[in-house]
């Protein structure tokens, strides 16, 4: 199942908008973690991973903005 494609083709406009809302929420969580010097918890390759604020900062400096 290709989730982003499935959501993008949903009949309900709220469901279609949910993927972007989740992306915005994830970005805000990363920003808050960096501001408060705390970790976030994510699932990476099927494993629960704690990502430190320091690692988030390194990631931000390597990646261009996606806006």
Secondary structure, 3 states (H helix, E strand, C coil): CCHHHHHHCCCCHHHHHHHHHHHHHHHHHHHHHHHHCCCEEEEECCEEEEECHHHHHHHHHHCCCCC
